[in-house]
Amino acid sequence: MSRKLVLRIAGAIGLLALLAIGGWYGFLEWSRTKVRAEVDAVFAGIRDTGAKATFTAATFDPKEMGVTVTGISITSPDGSARVKVDRISARGGERPNDRRVAVDALDLDGVEIALTGEAAAGGTITYTLPQVMIDRYNGPMTLIAAGEGNGPFGALRVALRQLAATTAAKVTIPEARGRVAPAGSAPTEVTYRNLAAEGVNAGAIRSLVVDTITVAFTPPPLAQSAQDKTAQDKTAQDKSSADKASPGRVTAQVDGFVAAQIDTAPLLLMTQPGGPSGKAAEAYGQIYGKVVTGPYKVKQENGPTHGAQSVLMENVAIRPAAFDAQRVAAMEALSRKAPNLSREDSRRLAELSRDLVGGMAFTTLAITNATTEQEGEKGKVATMRLEGLTNGVLDGATFEGVEGVTSAGGAAKMARFAVRQLDFNQLAKLSAEADAPSPLSALVLFKVFSGVEMMGLEVPYGEGPQSKEPVKIGTFALSWGGSLGALPSYLDFTLADVSGPITADDGEPFTYLVQAGITRATISMGLKAAYDINDRTLTIAPVTTEVKDAFRVNLESALVDVPDAAFTDAAGFISALPVVTAGPVKVTLTDLGLAKLIFAQLAAAAGVSEDEYRNEVVSLAEGFAAELGTVSPDAASVGAAVAAFLRKPGTLTVTATPKGRVPLLALMGSDDPSVVLEAFSFSATASAP
């Protein structure tokens, strides 16, 4: 979060305090003859803080009990903040009490607020408000923190302290224009129209409504690497190409902004001189109870256009300690250097990003009907919803109704995409590596998030005659977890109803489907694995693969004697392998129509009937099983089951049971089938469809 953004957050909140400039002078007595002297005395009090304060004239209207002061100019002691007001009119005032003043109505005309120096990132910030109307104002007689305007958050701190000492029934601003021009950067211009704040009370605001917010700025050009610059110099691009590549001006508009239950206390704590400190600085403080916007649109010249129908945010909070001035300044400096960052700079940028994200919290962020468009490419998300951000961990993110169209007319869509438990702290740890992450460091991905789900995906297949045939994914779901270490101790994977065009070149079994006139295939897969720490067993069941109208394979197995240290990290997993033993294995094959296709096509190729070809294959299987019977006594029963399955394809189940302790490494390292036959006993059953 930049200083500009911090100041903008307070733009519609904290700056209201500066607008309550009527509290900078007191109405000691409602007197035509004394009003000039009284206003003089109040401005003298402001000058006692080191600030410059002048006014042109002060008049009193006894009929309305009103005072009008014109030509007001106040400048902070270091000159970095200046407030000018053409005219202030206060009506229905009461006698001041305890250096506070109350008026029924306070109108300000021609308000201008200007910031320079650190408060404006070395540049200038200007707010212009042609008219401000405040109902039932009650506040201090003077600017209570005029001497605290120094430093990067100085002006914001002054405004928030003044607001914390002020109450008002309603503040109405028909228009407010701002211009933020940091040193060395193009200015940002922002305009608020028909702003109304109700229930202003000691730094809290019951509701804030803005009809329209518009923003315009030119983003800085991306930092160019030495390699890119050399390539550009060699190609000697002309000026028109360079102009086309430069960033275009960005304009944004929000039609309708409503915020409720606003509290500026956490922002005030954030601006504390010397940085936020204390228990409150380390705790989340809510700044918005609820924020709702109407449609918004962001457009960049020679660039993309983004928009949405509405935005909802609930229970927005910050941890003030995360936004100290030094951290924000360091983040800005590194962002300006990107992408030319050293390894140390990349690590530091990742840490700062982690700290700033960890300093924000909300329960809900939802956007409806979000759209994007650029150079003929279009995208849309019907609903985007982020839930529960706190301590740098997002409970979940969901995107529904995703659609996209390429410039060539290719279309893609997805019904739903969701991520569970996205941990920005772990993501920062992974991204801190300047080079590609190593396989060991990539294990952090298991901690970055705990699951992903995708449903109803349709994407173009590719080029050629099948380009209009989409690839579809019904469901993709992957989740994992466990608290034993870096590796998950349970995993659940589902890939259901994946369909796409097939050709004879795809190999078996798709060759038989294509020859049968089938042009698309649908595949489903699944895997579940879970570790039981009590009996030290890793159960892998079921593992399934299904090709619709062809076959389904189901596998159940287990690894035994697995120490929990195997899940600590990659090294623990490798060191644990020598003690791991194989458990029983069960494989179930179910024919869903492929066997009949194969027999029919092979019989036709051989020039015999399907029954004749089937009987020949069964005889060969029985003979092969008889030969194996001399090596393994289990072969006879297994062979009989296989023969029965080939005769009437239905379901074939084969079970392998360890005869004793079977070391996993020795089993995996051998390519001799007799090792498996000696280590396991086998049984099989077959059932007709």
N, C-alpha and C positions, 0 to 999 in steps of 0.2 A: 504494500500500500504506500503510494507516494505522498509527499507533503501536499501536492495538489489535491489528491483524492481526499486526504484527511480534511483539508480546508473545505472541500466541496460537501463532504458529509455534514459539516457544521454550517454550510452555507445557508440552508433553510432553517437551521435551528440556532446555532450559536450567534450568528450575525444579527438575529432578532434582538439580542441584547444591546448591540451597538445602536440599533434603531431606537431603542428606548432612551434616547439621549436626553429626554426631558428630565431624567433623574440626575443629570449632571449639574443641575442648578436647583436651588430651593426657593420656594415661595414663602419667605419669612413673614411677610405681611402682604395682604392683598391691598396695595395702595398705589394709586396713580403716581404719587410723588416719589415713592420709595422704590419702585420696581427696578429702575435703572441701577440704583445703588445696590439693591439686593442681588441682581444678576451679576453685577461687577464683583461682588464679594464671592459668589460661587465660582466664577471663572478664576478669581485670584487663588481660590483653594485648589483648583486644578493645576494652576501654574506652580503651586508649592510642591507638587510631585516631580517637577522638572519638565513637565510638558508645556507646550505653547498652546494658549487658549485665548481666542478673541471673538468678539461679536460686534455687529454694526449698530443695532438698535434694539430696544426693549420697550414694549408698550403694554398698558393694562386696560382691560375692558370691564368696568365694574358691573355692567348689566349681566354679562355671562360669567363673571368672576374668572376671566380668562387673561392669560398673558401670552404675548407674541414676541418671539425673539428672532431676529434676522441676521444673516451674514455670519453664521457660526463657523469657526475653523479651530480644530483641535489637532495637535501633532504630538506624538509620543516623545519622550525625552531623547531617544536616539534617532528620531526622525524616520523610523521605519514604518510607522502607522500614522495615517492622517484621515480625519473625518471632517467633511464639510457638509453643512446643511444650509440651504437657502432660507428656510423659514420653519419655525416651530410654533405651533399654536396649541396651548393647553387651556382647557375649559373645565369649570366645575371643580376647582381645586379646594383642598382643605389646608388648614394650618399645618405646617410640617411638624412631625413628631419624631424624636430620636433620630434626627438627620435623615428622615425618609419623607417622601412626598407622595400624595395620592391625588389623581385627577380623574374626572369622568371620561374625558376624551383627550387624546394627544394626537395631533396631526403633524406630519413632517413632510416638507416639500423639498425636492432637489437634494437628496442625500447622496453623498459620494464617499466611499471608503477605499483608501489606497494603502497597499502594503508593499514594502520593498525589503531588500536584504535577505537575511536568513529566513524570515517568515514567508518569503516568496521564492524560495529556492534560488536566491541570487538574482532574481528578475523582479517583476512587478505583478501585483494582483490588484485589480480594480473592480469594485462593485458600485453600480449606479442604480438608485431607486428613485424614480421621479416622485412617487407619493407613497406614504406610509400612514395608516390609520390604526390607532391603538385605543381600545375601549377599556375603561376602568384600570388604568395603569397605577401600580403601586411599586415604588422602588427607591433606591438610595438617591440622595441629593447630588452625588458626584460620581465620577468614574472610580470605583473602589479599588481597581487594580491597575491604575494608569502607569505605575512604575514597574510593571512586570511584563512589558511588551517586547522584551528582548528575546533573542533566541529563535530557533526554527518554529516553535509552537507558541511564541510570545503573544502574537495578536489573537490567535485562537483562544489562548488561556484568558486573556483580558475579556474577550467576548463571553466566554462561558462563565467566568466568575460574575460578571454583571448579570447574566441571565439567571444564575443561581440565587441572586438577591432580588429578583424581580417577579412580580405577578401581574397578569393581565387577563381580562376575560376573553379578548380576541385581538389578533393582529391581522390586518388586511393589507396586502401589497399587490396592487394591480399588475405591476411589472417590476422585475429585478434583472439587471443585466450584469454579467461578470466577464472579466477578461483576465486570464491567467497566462503570463508570459515568462516562463523560467529562462534563466540566462542561457543563451546559445540554442534555444529551441523556439519553434514556431508557437504563436499564442493559441490558447484554447478559449473560445467564446461560448458562454452559456447564458441562456435566458429563461427566467421563470415567469409565467403569466398567471395572474389571478391566484395568488398564494394567500391562504387563510389558515392561521393557527389559532386554536381555541384551547382554553384552559391552561394558560402558561402559569406555572406555579413552581418557583424555586428550582429551576433547572429541568423541570418536567413539563411535558406538553401533552395534553389529552389527545389532540388530533391535529394533523397537518394535512391540508389538501392543496394540490397544485393542479391547475387545469392542463397546462402544457409546459414541458421542459424541452428545450432545444439546445444542442451542443454542436459545435463545429471546431475542427482542429486538423492540422496536417501532421501525420505521424513522422517521426524522424526516420531518415534512411537507415536501412540495416547496415551494421558495421561490415565492411568488406575485408575478407581475409587477404593476405598477401598473395596467395595463389590465384584467387579470383581477380585481383587487381592486375596481376601480370598477364593473365589471359585476356582481360579487357584491353590492356594496352596493346597486346599483340594483334588483336582483331581490329583495333582502331575504329571503334563504333562511332557513328556520327551523332550529332547533337540530338536529332529527333529520336533516335533509339534510346539515348540516355534519358531524355525527358519522359519517354513512354515508360521507362523502367522505374522512374522516381515515384515515391509514394503519392497517391492522390489524396485530395482533401476529403475528410470524413465528416459527414453530417448525421446527426441523430435526433430523433424526436420521440418523446413519450407523451401520449395523449391521456392524461389522467394519472395522478399519483396521490394515494391516500396512505397515511401512516397513523398508527394509533399507539398509545402508551409509550411515548418517547421519554427517555431519561438520558440527560447529557452528563450525569455524574461520572460514569466511566470515562467519557471523553475528557472531562476536566481533570481527572486523576492522571490520565495519559500525558497531559501537558505539564505536569508538575515539574518545577525547576529541579534540575539534577536527575530527572528521570523518575518514573513511577516507583513507589516503594511501599512496603507494608503488606499486610495480609490481603487487603482489598485489591491491591494491584495484581496479586497473583490469582485472584478468583475471577470468574466470569461475571461481568455486570451487563444486564440487559439494556440495550439502547433502543430497540424497537420491539413492541409486542406483536405488531402485525403491519405488514406493508403490502399494498395491492396496487398494481398499475393497470392501465388500459393498454391499448395497442402501442407498440413501439416499432421504429424502423431505423436501421443504421445503414447508410449508403456511402461507399467510397468511390471516388472518381477513378475510372480504369481499374476497378476492383470489385469485390463482392458486395452484395446487398443482403442484409439480415433483418429479420423482423419476427414479431410474435404477437399473439392476440392479448396475452395477459401474463403477469408475473405475480407470484404470491410468495412472501417470506414471513415466517413466524418465529417469534422468540429469538431475535437476532441479538447476540451478545459479543463482547470483546473482553479479552484479558489485558488490561492496560499495560502490564509489564512487557508484553510482547511487542508493543509499538513505541518503544523509547526512540528518541530522535536519532541516536547514533545508529541503531539497527536499520531504521527506515532510510537514512542517508547512505549507509553501506549498500543496501539493497538497490537503491537507485543508481549508484555508481557502477556496480557490477552489471546491472541490466543494460546500461549504456555501452559497456564494453563487449557485450555478447554480439556475435558468437566467438569472438577472438579471446577466449578465456584460457588461462593456464590451468593446469591440473588443480593447483591450490585455489584459484578463483572459482573453478567449477564446484569444488568441495564446499567452499564458503557460501556460494550462491545457493546450493542445495540446502545447507544448514539454515540460512536466513529464510528461505522459502518455507522450510519446515516450521520454523518458529512463528512466522506470520500466519500460516494456515492454522497452526496450533493455538494461536491467539484469537481465533474466531470460532463462533458456535452458533448454531441455529437448529431448530427442530424440523423445519420444512422449507425447501426452496422448490417451487413448481413453476414451470413455464408451459403454456398451452399454445398449440399451433405455431411452433417455431419454424421459420422458413429461411432458406439461403439460396442465392442465385448468383452465378458468375459465368460469363461467356457461354451461355446456353445450357450450362449445367444447373440443375435445380435439386433442392433437397427439402424435406419437410419432416418434422417430428410432431405428431399430434399432442403428445404429453411427455414432458421431461420432469422427473421428480427426484430430488435428493432429500434423503431423510437422515436426521440425527448426526450433525457434525459436532464433535467435541473432542478436545485433546488430540486433534490431528487425525481422528478416525471417523470416517463416514459410515454410518450403519448400512446404507444401501443407496444405489442409484438405479433408476428405472427409466427406460425410454420405450414408448409405445407408439405404434403407427408411424414407423419410419419409412419414408419413400424417397427415391432418388431417380433422376433422369440425366443421362449423359448428353453431351452436345451432339453425339451421333444418333441419339434416339433410344439407346439402350436403357432399360428400366430395371430397377431393383427395389425390393421392399422387405420390410421385416416387421412382424406383428409386435414383437417385444424383445428387449434386450435389458438384462439386469445384472448388476454386480453387487456382491455382498461384502460387507466389512472391508472397505477400501482404506488402507492405512498409509497416510501421507508421510508419516515418520519413516516407515520402512522404504517407501518409494524414494524419499530423499537420500536414504542410505545407499540405495542401488544406483541412483542417478549421479551420486557424488563421484563415481569413477569416471574419469575423463575418457578412458579407453573403453572398448567393449567389455562388458562384465564377463568374468571368468565363469566356468561351470559351477565352481564352488560358491562364488558370490551370487550367482543366479538363483541359488536356493532361497535367497531372500524373497523371491517372488511368491513363495508359499506363505509369507507373512504379509505381503502387500495387499492381498485380498483373499477371501476364503471361499469364493464361489462365483460362477458366472453362468448365466442362463440366456438362451436365445431361442425364439420360437417364430415360426412362420416366415423363414427367410426365403426369398426368391431372387436369384441373380442370373444375369445372362450367362449362357454356357461358354460362349467364345465366338470365334469367327467361323465362316463357312456356312454350309447348308443348315447346320444345327444352331446357328447363332440366335435364332428366335425361340429355341427350346430352353427354358429356364432350368437351372438346378435349384431344387427345393430342399429345405431342411425343416422338418416338422418341429423337432425339439433338439436342442443341444444344451445339456446341463452338466456342469462339472463343479463339484464342491469337495472341500477337504478340511481337515482340522486336526486337533489334538494338541496337547500341551507338553509333550515329552521333549520337544526340541525343535530344530530347524526343519526336520522332515515330518510330514503329516502322518499320523497314526491311523487315520481312516480316509477313504477316498470313495467318491460316488460319481460315476460317469454314465451319462445316457446320451445316445445319439440315435434319434428315432425318425423314421420316415424320411430318409435322405433319398431323393429321386432325381434322376437325370437321364439324358439320352445315352444310349449304348450303341456300340458298333462291334463287328466281329473282331476288330483289332484289339478290343479290351481283354481278350483272352477268356479262358474258362473261369466261371461257368457261363459268362455272358455270351460266349459264342453260341451255345446251345439255345439260349433265349432268343438271340437275333435270328437264328435259322428257323425258329418256330414263329417268326413274325412279330416278336416283341421288340419295341423300339425304345422303351424306357424301363429302368430297373429301380426298385426301391429297396434300400438297405437300412437296417437298424442294428445298433451295437450297444453294449452296456457292460459295465464293470463295477463291482463293489469290492472293497478291501477294508478290513477292520482288524485292529490289533487288540488282543485281550492280554492285559498286563499280568493278570493272575496266573493263567496257564501258559503264558509266553508263546502264544500261537497267533500267527497272522493268517486269517482266513481270507481267501480270495474266491468269492462266490456271490452271485454267479458272474461268469464272463460269457456274454452271449453275442452271437452274430447271426443275423437273419437277412436273407435275400427273399423278398416277397415272391410268392409263387414258385420258389426254388427249394430252399432248405433253411433250417435253423440249427445252430450248434450251441450247446450250453455246456460250460465247463465249471466244475467246482474243485477247488484244491486248497491246500493249507501248507504253511511253513511252520515247523515246530522248533522249539528251543531257541526262539528269537529273543535275545536280551533287549530290554528297553533302551539300552545305550545305543542300539542301532538307529534310533530316531533322533539322537542328539544332534548330529551333523553328518556330513559326507564321510568324514574320517571314521566316525563311530560305526556307520553302516558297513564300511569296507572291513573294519577290524572284527565285526561281528559275524561275517560270512562263514568263516571256518567252523563255527559251532552250530550253524543252522542246519536242520535236517528236513528232508522232504516228508510231507504228510500224504494222505490218500488223495487220489485224483479220480474224478468221475466225469466222463464225457458222454453227452447225450446228443445224438444226431437225429433230427426229425425231417423227414422228406415232406416238402410242400408242393411237389409237382415236378421237380427237376429230374428225378429218376425216370419217370415215364418219358420225358422229353429225350433224355439221353438214350434210353433203350430204343425208342422209336426211330431216332435219327441214325444210330449205329446199325440197327437192323436193316433199315432202308439202304444204307451204304453197302452193307454186306449182301444184300439181295435175298434176305430171309425174312420170315415173319418175326414179329416182336416176341412171341412166346418162345420160338425156337432160339432166338438170340439170348433171351433171358435164361433159359434152361442151360445153355452152354456156359454162360457166365457163372451160374450157380455151381455147376459141376467143377469149374476151374477153382472156385473159392473153396469148395469142400476138399479138393485134392491138395490145395496149398495148406489148408489147416491140418490135414493128415500128416503132411511132411513136417510141419512145425511141432506136431505132437511128439515126435521123437526127441525134440529139444526141450519143450516145455509142456508139462502135463496139463496146463491151463488152456492150451491151444485148441483142444478138441471142443470144449464148451464155447469158447469164443468163436471158433470157426462155425459151429452150428448156428449161433446167433446171427453171424454175418450172413450166412447162407439164407437163413429165414428172412432177414431184412431185404436181401436182394430179390428173393422170391416174391414177397409182398411188402414193398417199401412202406414203412410206417415210422417207428421209433426204435433206434438202436442205442443201448446204453452199455458203455464199457467202464468198468471200475478197476483201478490199479491200487493195491494196498501194499504198503511197505512190509517186507518180511521182518524187518528189524530197523535199526538205526541206519538211515541212508543219508550220508553227508551231501549237502546240496552242491558244493563245489566239485566234488568228485563226479557226481552225476552229470553236471553241466559240462565238465571238461572232457567227457568221453564221447566218442562217436561210434562206439561199438554197441550195436543193439543187444548183444547178449548180456551186457552189463545191466540193462534195464530189466531183461527177462529174469535175471538172477536175483535182482533186488526187490522185485514186486511180484505179487500174485495177482492174477487177472481173472475177472469174471465178466460175463456179458449176458444181456437179455434183449430180446426183440419182440415187439408187439406190432400187430397189423394195424393199419389205419382204421 
